[in-house]
């Protein structure tokens, strides 16, 4: 939600490019995690959806970097958001690495 809020201040010419990309990848992290959670009965499907979530988080970090370089986000806000996504990525990688801690027993 924070990315959505800060992206409201991006220039209008970015509406269909950087703003749109950022607004798509960011909620996809959460949506893919929700899908993974519902697939906990199937370890391979669970890990695959977590991988999708991880990829979307990494993509969002890339858009954050672009937004800072284009001066649409301050360096401070960009670094803060980037750190938040690093924390999310760390949690996702931990789940991917040890899915047995998360999947439902067979």
ZADREN-630087 format. One line per field, with one value per residue (C-alpha): residue number from 1; x, y, z. Coordinates in steps of 0.001 Angstrom, whole numbers, plus 500000, padded with zeros to 6 digits. Example, Ala and Ser with C-alpha at 12.3 -4.5 7.8 and 13.67 -1.06 7.14 Angstrom:
% ZADREN-630087
i: [1,2]
x: [512300,513670]
y: [495500,498940]
z: [507800,507140]
This chain:
% ZADREN-630087
i: [1,2,3,4,5,6,7,8,9,10,11,12,13,14,15,16,17,18,19,20,21,22,23,24,25,26,27,28,29,30,31,32,33,34,35,36,37,38,39,40,41,42,43,44,45,46,47,48,49,50,51,52,53,54,55,56,57,58,59,60,61,62,63,64,65,66,67,68,69,70,71,72,73,74,75,76,77,78,79,80,81,82,83,84,85,86,87,88,89,90,91,92,93,94,95,96,97,98,99,100,101,102,103,104,105,106]
x: [500000,502874,504158,500708,500574,504014,503413,500462,503055,504850,504595,501552,503762,504785,501189,501428,505029,506916,503845,501860,504699,505288,501586,501369,504454,503980,500518,501533,503935,501027,498679,501213,501867,498118,498003,501012,499341,496285,498559,500250,498939,501247,504872,506049,503126,503650,507332,506545,504078,506544,509083,506626,506207,509978,510348,507664,509376,512699,510979,509426,512874,514046,511174,512002,515573,514336,512001,514894,517187,514454,513999,510349,511199,513618,516698,515527,512086,513596,516103,513387,511132,514061,514876,511258,511383,514699,512958,510070,512534,514331,511088,510166,513593,513348,509982,511299,514376,512399,508917,508370,507922,504962,503234,500388,501222,500411]
y: [500000,502326,501973,502718,505891,507187,506383,508792,511577,510183,512224,511589,510448,507467,506309,503503,502541,502816,503551,500748,498235,499066,498884,495470,493785,494973,493470,490351,489533,489239,487593,484880,484287,483839,481339,479504,479305,477636,475086,473903,470378,470149,470985,471505,473817,475667,476294,477281,479972,481206,481471,483608,485815,486091,487119,489809,491189,491380,493080,495607,496391,497101,499553,501230,501713,503209,505552,506798,507244,509211,511255,510270,508854,510349,508275,507876,506539,504330,502818,502255,500503,498484,497297,496288,494190,492654,491529,490091,488315,486875,485411,483980,482390,480859,479343,478082,476579,474700,474145,471213,473744,475234,472550,470487,466977,464246]
z: [500000,500715,497157,495829,497921,496944,493275,493231,493066,490017,486802,484612,481731,483896,484415,481856,482438,485730,487866,486276,486553,490198,491001,489363,490798,494367,495023,493086,495927,498322,495813,494971,498651,499200,496348,497784,501176,499653,497939,501129,500504,497493,498384,494791,493956,497242,496470,492865,493970,496591,493776,491820,494870,495250,491600,491954,495077,493226,490293,492658,494045,490505,489948,493252,492058,488792,490669,492818,489795,488003,491187,491576,495011,497472,498214,501826,500888,498183,500612,503194,500681,499339,502888,503431,500290,501394,504583,502557,500258,503279,504606,501211,500748,504238,503311,499973,501618,504291,502875,505233,508036,506174,504131,505528,506697,504183]
